[in-house]
Every structure is written in structure tokens, then in C-alpha cells.
């Protein structure tokens, strides 16, 4: 029977177990987005026993930056530093993945003061949309040059691509708004263009599968998006919250609070699904895998508190 210590093969990549480090913003980079020694030490420590380590959301352009000390992948000068991160992770027998992101109009107050124009889902013109697509492609190329095994496109937590997908935030009246097909156009084009640049890297998409809002994204629509992403050669879906963010207060007390929507989507597609949501207990994580609710389990803040979580889970289970 499959459990959290069972291996998994996706394309030509072998996952030694089912435990994933999800992307967690640490704010350890310089103001210019350069990884520091603290960044390297963090990923060295947290990646030791897991199958896949997803490096936190890295901004693809200065206009897409979310916070002051956010990690960047917006310039070729960052490739060598990112190479150090991917090598540290790989030395620990974990697959390395970089999450790339454009924050859209979601920024810290500090960042909003520094930017002339906030790029909002409803005000972007065609020229700006094309520029952002090129930004994603360039960032993907840099991730490949930096030696990552995988790349994750961020389409959750109210950031730009998520804002296009959600009916709550996307009020455009052109070809990018209205129907689900239209709202999908921009994110899907990013996926297609990125895929052409990354060759043998695995492609992940972090999908904001629920807004927890009657006017927002619901699981049925998210499942349709998931099918489209699968058809467009996304290898793994990482299921999280949409406009509600990664840690909605109303459901935080329950371990695996996004697992039910991830499981709903998993039943409707044929690619692996990562489940997440405040999972602390190894027994709970193991049950999610054993019962085939999800294929991979993301352990975030608990691993920050205790980097030996996987080792201890092995003893306990």
C-alpha cells in the first residue's frame, strides 16, 4: 500500500518519498532579490529528507515584486546564486523546484510606495500582458540555467495569474475576461510559452482552487482549469487557496484544510496532485496518501519548526 515513504516517478524524475517542502516566503534575500548565505542555509537545512523542495516565489520583474526582501529571478545576474540553491537541495537528494511569480496588484504597503504603477488584472493593456508573458519565459530560462529540476508557476493566493482566473477579481470585458475560457487565456499562454523553454524540467502549477467566496472560484470550475492545465502538459498540480490566501482563518484549525478540494480535483485528472494546509501530524499526512486523497503532501511551517520531521515520522510510523 502506498504511504508517505513510497517513491513516485514523474516523467524521468524520481521522488524518494511523498513529502514536499511548499514555497514559503522567508524574506532572506537582499533588496535587489539576490539569495544570501541565510537563503542557502535555510534550503540546505529544510531539504534534507524530503522528495521535492519548492523554492519560494521569486519575482519575474521589478514590477511584479511583492515584498522588500523577496527572492528574485528577474535578472541573469541571479542565475549563479540560484545555482547554489539548486545544488544545495540536490546534494541532499531532494529534487529542486523554483516557483516564479508576478504579484500583480498584491504588494506590501512598502512596495506600493516604490512602484509608479501597480499592474492590476483589470487595467493591464495588451502590450503590458505580452511584456509579462515574456518575463515569465525569461525567468523560466534562468531557472533552467540555474540547474533546477522543476519549475512552478504561481497561480494562487491572489497574485496576478490567480487574479485572471478568479471570477471575483477578473472583471475584464475583453478576450481575457468573462467566461472561464477567456479568464484562462493569459495563464494558459504563460504555461505554453514556459513549457517550450524548459525542456526536461518538470512543470508544476500552483492553482488557487477556492476563493472561499460565493462570487469567487469554486472547486467545480477549478477542476475544469486543472483538466486544461493537464492537457497543456503541466506535470504536477499544487492545490492551494485563491483570493482567500494560503491560510484562511476560518479553516486553519483543521489539518489539511485544502486537501478536500485537492482530492476533488485529483479524482478528475491523471497527473499527480500536491495537497497542503497546516499539516503537522505524520499520521494525518500518511492517511491522506494511503487513502489516495492526494499524491504528495506539503509540510511547510512544521518543517520550519522541526527540520527532522521526516526522520521522526519514519520512527513514529
N, C-alpha and C positions, 0 to 999 in steps of 0.2 A: 504493500500500500504506500502511496506517495505521502511524504511528510516534508517538514521544512528542511530536512537534511538530504533530500533526494536531489540528484543532479537534474539539469534540464539543458537540452540542446536547442538553440535557436539559430537557424541557418548554420554557420560554421563555428558559432561561439558556444563554449561550454560554461554553464553556470554551475559552480560546485555545490551550491545548495539553493534554497529558495528565499534567502534573506537579502533585502535591498536596502542600501542607505538612500533615502529620498533626498532631493535637493533642499538644503536648509541654509538660508542666508545667514552668514556668520559676520559679515561686515569687517573682515580682516584684511581687505585689500587696501592699497594706497588710494588717495583721492583720484588718481588717474586710472584706477581699475587694475593695477598690477598686483599679482599674487605676491604675498610676503612670506617670510620664513614661518610666521604663525599660520598662514594658509597651508603651507606644505606640512607642517607638524600636525595640524588638525586632520588632514586627509590621510596622513600616514597612520595616525592612531585609530581613526574610525573605520578604516577599510580592511583591517587585519583578518577578519574571519568571515566576511560577507561575500556573496556571489557577485554583486554589482554595486558600484559606488557612483551615484549620480552627483556630480559637482554642481554646486548651487547656481542659480540663474545668473547668467553673465550677459551684460548688455551688449547689443549688436551695434549700437551707435550712440553717440553722446546724447542725442535727442531721446533715445529710448532708455536712458538711465533712470533707475528708480530711487536709489539712495546714495549717500555721500561716499561710503567706502565699499560699495558694491563691486564685485568682481567683474572685469570687462573682458570682451573678446572682440572689441571694435577696431583693433589695430594690429598690423603684422608684428609690431614690436613686442606683443604679448605672447607670441607663439612659443618662444623658448621657455618662458616661465610656466606656461601651461603644460609644456612637455615634461617639466619636472614633476608636476602634479600627476599626470597620467602614468609616468614611470614609477612614482612612489606607490600608487594604487596597484599597478601591475606587479610590482615586486612583492606585494602582499597576496598575490594570487587572486586578486579581485579584478573583474572587468571594470574598465573606466568609462564613464559617460559624462559628457558636458551638456548641461541644459542651457540653451540660448533663448534670449527673451528681449522683447520690446515692451516697455511698461505702458505705453500709450498715455492716457491722462492720469494713471495711477502713480503718484510720486509722493515722496515725503515732502513736508512743507519746505524744508531746507532746499530740496532740489527744485521745487516750483519757483523759488526766488531766483534761481540761477539760469533758468531757461526762458528765452524770449517768447516762444510759442509752444504751448502744450498740444501735442498731437492727439486729438480726440477722434474716436471712431466715427462720429457724425460730421466732422468738419474736414477730414482729410480729402484732398483732391487726388486726381488720378496720378499726377506727377509724384506726389508725396508717397502714395501707395506703391508705385513702382520703385521708388528710392528705398523704401523699407524692405521690399522683396529682395532687392539687390544686397541690402545689409544682412539679411538672413543668410543668403547664399555665401557671401564673403566670410561671415562668421563660421559657417559650416566648413568651408575650405580650410580655415585656420585651425579648427578643431581636428580635422583630419591630419593636417601637417604636425599638429601637436601630439599625435600618437594615440588619441582616444580610440577605444574600441566601439564606442557608440555615441550617438548624438540624440538629445531630447529637445524637441520644440515645445516651448511653453504655451499652452492654450488653456490656462486655468487662472483662478484667483483674481479675476477682474483685470488682468493685463490685456494688452492690445488685441491679440488674436481671440482671446476669450470674449472680449467686448464685441467683436464682429459676430461671433457665434450666437451670443445670447439675444433673444428677442426683447429682453428687458432693457438692454443698453443700446442695441443697434436700431436706430430709428431712421436710417438712410432710406431715400426714396429712389435711388438709382439701382444699378445692377448688383450692388453689394448689400442691399437691404431688402426687407420684406420676407420673402419665402425662405425656407431653410436652405434650399438650393443656392439662393443668392447670398445668404449670410455665410455660406461655406466657401464661396468662390475664392476669397482672398487667402484664408488659411490653407485651403487645398492647393492653391497655386504655390504657396510657400513650401509646402510638403513636396510637391512635384519637382520644383526647382532645386531644392536642397538635396533630394534623393539622387539627382543626376550628378551631384558634386562629390558625394561621399563614398561611392563605390561599395566596398565590402563592409563598411561600418553598419552596425545595426541602427535603425531609425526608430526612436520612441516618440510618442506624442502624449503630453500631459493634458488630459481632457477634463475641463470643468464640467462635470456631468450633471450637476444640480446647482441651481441658484438658491434653493430653499425659499422660493418666492412664487406666488401664483402666476405672476406675469413673466417669469423667467424660464430658464432651461429646466426641462423635466427629463426623467430617465428615458422615456419613450423616444424623445427627439434625440437625446444623447446616443441612444443605441443606433439610430439611423446614421448619425455622424460617424460612429465607430465603424459601421459597415463600409462607409465611404472611405475612411482612412485605411481600413484593411485592403480595400480594392486598389487604393493608390500606394500600396506597398509599404505601409507602416508595419514594423515588425512586432512592436510591443505597445500596448496601451497602458498608460499610467493614469489611473482614475482618481480624481480629487474633486474638490468643490469649485464652483464657478465664481459668480459675483459674491457669494457668501464667504469666500476666502477658504483658507486651509483649516481654520479652527473655529467653526461657528459655535458660539457659547451655548446655544440651545441643545446641542448634541454631543458636546465634548466629553461628558461624563461616561459615555459608552465606548468601550474599546472597539476599534474597527468601525467607526461611525460612517465611513464611506464604502465599507465592504458590501452592504446590500445593493447599492447602485452598481458597484463594480461587478458583482455576481450576476445581476440582471443583464449587464452588457456582455459578460463572458458567455452566457448561455446563447447569445445571438451572433457570435463571431468565432473565428477559428485561430486567432492569434493569442498569445499569452497576455494576461491582464495582471497588473500590479494593484494590490489593494492597500489602503492606507487609512490612518485615522486614530492616532493616540493609542496604538497597540503597545502594551507593556509586558504582558504575561506570555511567556513562551508556550504555555498550554493553549492559550487562546489563539495565538499565531499558528500553532501546529494544527489546530482543529479547522481553521479556515482553509488550510492546504489539503488536509485529509478529506474534508467534505467537498473538495473541489469548488469552493466558493470563489477562489482566486488561484492564480498560478504562482505568483510571487508575492511576498509580504514585505512591506516597507516598515522598518523600525527606525524612527527618527530620534525624537528627543530622549527616548530611553537609552539609545546608544550613546548619545552625548553625555548622559549621566554616568553610564556604565559601558565603556568600550568592550568589556569582556562578556557582554550579554549573550553572544552566540555560544561561547565556550561554556558558560554557566547553564545555558539552555540545554546543551548536549548532555551535561551531567544530570540535569533535572529530568530530562525526558528519556 
